[in-house]
Amino acid sequence: MIIVGSARIDERGKASGGRAGDQTGKELSIQEGYIYKNGWDVDIRIKDKAKRDKFIAFIKWACASSKIGYDQSQRLSLYYELKKLSFRYEKLVAKCECDCSSLVACGLIVAGFREVNPACTTSTLELDLRKKYPNDFDFFTKSYKNGNHTKITKWWRNGDILNKAGHHVITVLSGGRKNTVVKASKKHYSGEFPKLPPRGYFVVGDKGEEVGKLQKFLTWAGYDVGKHGVDKDYGKDTKKAVCDFMRDCGFKNINGMFGKKSLAHAKKLKR
């Protein structure tokens, strides 16, 4: 079961005007993962595992804390209290408030993304991250054909941020897709693996049947090769998928070039 956390509503079932702190134990809370009406707009994923883990830890802590409540009119008070503590959130004693997007912003700041706008909303969160941290996040939107992250929960990983502009944002806390797929294995890939080119590895710009075979494997393994799917073109989306695969396999050098070592891991992979 996928469990998500978020700031939801105040103690009176309203968006603002309540007392500081969590009066009901449910103003910030966890619940079973769900799909927003007509799907989420984007699944935002922190690439760095250490930062992702820090982000998850903060959201879990916040959802369990009696000190933090929901109030859109005082949504920045959590940020200001954390700032006083140099973001050592475990030292928080003052009662304060947030809303769904300011909670996520505070979590990202705690995780190390200090340039995130604490006042961002569900309408500006994605744009703010794309602008300030273009290489630190993956953004899975409705346009992706291979793995609809906005409507199918099986693609979610722990730490993923599901955002619906103008409405709500949640964080996956547990039960998401394993980060290291090699260990969550059940069955080998039954398709045909690619033959490496003479240089010994694939790079951006390579095209052809062998690239298509690689893309089919990556898609089977749960990696997104882009909105065009298996197009036999080793472009930036396929490179990103290879980088994610390498990262999940524990490679130290994440260069996006699929070679002998990557192929050997691919042949061992089960799921």
Solvent accessible surface area in square Angstrom, and as a share of the most:
residue,aa,sasa,rsa
1,M,163,0.73
2,I,24,0.12
3,I,39,0.20
4,V,1,0.00
5,G,2,0.02
6,S,3,0.02
7,A,0,0.00
8,R,99,0.36
9,I,73,0.37
10,D,4,0.02
11,E,46,0.21
12,R,115,0.42
13,G,52,0.50
14,K,114,0.48
15,A,41,0.31
16,S,48,0.31
17,G,58,0.55
18,G,11,0.11
19,R,167,0.61
20,A,34,0.27
21,G,0,0.00
22,D,16,0.09
23,Q,60,0.27
24,T,72,0.42
25,G,52,0.50
26,K,145,0.62
27,E,1,0.00
28,L,0,0.00
29,S,14,0.09
30,I,98,0.50
31,Q,54,0.24
32,E,102,0.46
33,G,15,0.15
34,Y,67,0.25
35,I,62,0.32
36,Y,58,0.22
37,K,160,0.68
38,N,109,0.56
39,G,1,0.01
40,W,0,0.00
41,D,44,0.23
42,V,1,0.00
43,D,0,0.00
44,I,0,0.00
45,R,18,0.07
46,I,0,0.00
47,K,45,0.19
48,D,68,0.35
49,K,111,0.47
50,A,62,0.48
51,K,62,0.26
52,R,11,0.04
53,D,63,0.33
54,K,112,0.48
55,F,0,0.00
56,I,19,0.10
57,A,46,0.36
58,F,0,0.00
59,I,1,0.00
60,K,94,0.40
61,W,63,0.22
62,A,0,0.00
63,C,14,0.08
64,A,89,0.69
65,S,16,0.10
66,S,73,0.47
67,K,66,0.28
68,I,0,0.00
69,G,0,0.00
70,Y,11,0.04
71,D,0,0.00
72,Q,85,0.38
73,S,84,0.54
74,Q,79,0.35
75,R,38,0.14
76,L,44,0.22
77,S,32,0.20
78,L,1,0.00
79,Y,32,0.12
80,Y,117,0.44
81,E,36,0.16
82,L,0,0.00
83,K,114,0.48
84,K,149,0.63
85,L,41,0.20
86,S,71,0.46
87,F,26,0.11
88,R,125,0.46
89,Y,41,0.16
90,E,113,0.51
91,K,103,0.44
92,L,13,0.07
93,V,118,0.68
94,A,39,0.30
95,K,119,0.50
96,C,3,0.02
97,E,0,0.00
98,C,0,0.00
99,D,9,0.05
100,C,11,0.07
101,S,3,0.02
102,S,1,0.00
103,L,1,0.01
104,V,3,0.02
105,A,0,0.00
106,C,1,0.01
107,G,0,0.00
108,L,0,0.00
109,I,4,0.02
110,V,21,0.12
111,A,3,0.02
112,G,34,0.33
113,F,2,0.01
114,R,132,0.48
115,E,116,0.52
116,V,4,0.02
117,N,62,0.32
118,P,28,0.17
119,A,38,0.29
120,C,2,0.01
121,T,56,0.33
122,T,13,0.07
123,S,72,0.46
124,T,61,0.35
125,L,0,0.00
126,E,41,0.18
127,L,124,0.62
128,D,19,0.10
129,L,0,0.00
130,R,99,0.36
131,K,160,0.68
132,K,83,0.35
133,Y,32,0.12
134,P,82,0.52
135,N,121,0.62
136,D,53,0.27
137,F,4,0.02
138,D,2,0.01
139,F,16,0.07
140,F,11,0.04
141,T,32,0.18
142,K,92,0.39
143,S,66,0.43
144,Y,42,0.16
145,K,155,0.66
146,N,28,0.14
147,G,9,0.09
148,N,42,0.22
149,H,6,0.03
150,T,0,0.00
151,K,101,0.43
152,I,76,0.39
153,T,44,0.25
154,K,120,0.51
155,W,32,0.11
156,W,0,0.00
157,R,15,0.06
158,N,43,0.22
159,G,0,0.00
160,D,0,0.00
161,I,0,0.00
162,L,0,0.00
163,N,3,0.02
164,K,27,0.11
165,A,47,0.36
166,G,54,0.52
167,H,109,0.49
168,H,27,0.12
169,V,0,0.00
170,I,1,0.00
171,T,1,0.00
172,V,0,0.00
173,L,6,0.03
174,S,41,0.26
175,G,46,0.45
176,G,9,0.09
177,R,40,0.14
178,K,128,0.54
179,N,34,0.17
180,T,47,0.27
181,V,7,0.04
182,V,49,0.28
183,K,176,0.75
184,A,46,0.35
185,S,47,0.30
186,K,177,0.75
187,K,139,0.59
188,H,89,0.40
189,Y,30,0.11
190,S,110,0.71
191,G,33,0.32
192,E,109,0.49
193,F,43,0.18
194,P,5,0.03
195,K,148,0.63
196,L,43,0.21
197,P,30,0.19
198,P,149,0.94
199,R,118,0.43
200,G,17,0.16
201,Y,80,0.31
202,F,7,0.03
203,V,38,0.22
204,V,80,0.46
205,G,49,0.47
206,D,24,0.12
207,K,142,0.60
208,G,30,0.29
209,E,107,0.48
210,E,48,0.22
211,V,2,0.01
212,G,2,0.02
213,K,40,0.17
214,L,0,0.00
215,Q,1,0.00
216,K,115,0.49
217,F,0,0.00
218,L,0,0.00
219,T,40,0.23
220,W,67,0.24
221,A,0,0.00
222,G,12,0.11
223,Y,9,0.04
224,D,17,0.09
225,V,7,0.04
226,G,1,0.01
227,K,101,0.43
228,H,130,0.58
229,G,8,0.08
230,V,58,0.34
231,D,67,0.35
232,K,83,0.35
233,D,49,0.25
234,Y,0,0.00
235,G,22,0.21
236,K,161,0.68
237,D,42,0.22
238,T,2,0.01
239,K,79,0.33
240,K,69,0.29
241,A,1,0.01
242,V,0,0.00
243,C,21,0.12
244,D,19,0.10
245,F,0,0.00
246,M,8,0.03
247,R,83,0.30
248,D,11,0.06
249,C,21,0.12
250,G,59,0.56
251,F,21,0.09
252,K,203,0.86
253,N,100,0.51
254,I,55,0.28
255,N,47,0.24
256,G,1,0.01
257,M,71,0.32
258,F,1,0.00
259,G,10,0.10
260,K,158,0.67
261,K,123,0.52
262,S,2,0.02
263,L,24,0.12
264,A,47,0.36
265,H,48,0.21
266,A,0,0.00
267,K,106,0.45
268,K,137,0.58
269,L,0,0.00
270,K,69,0.29
271,R,91,0.33
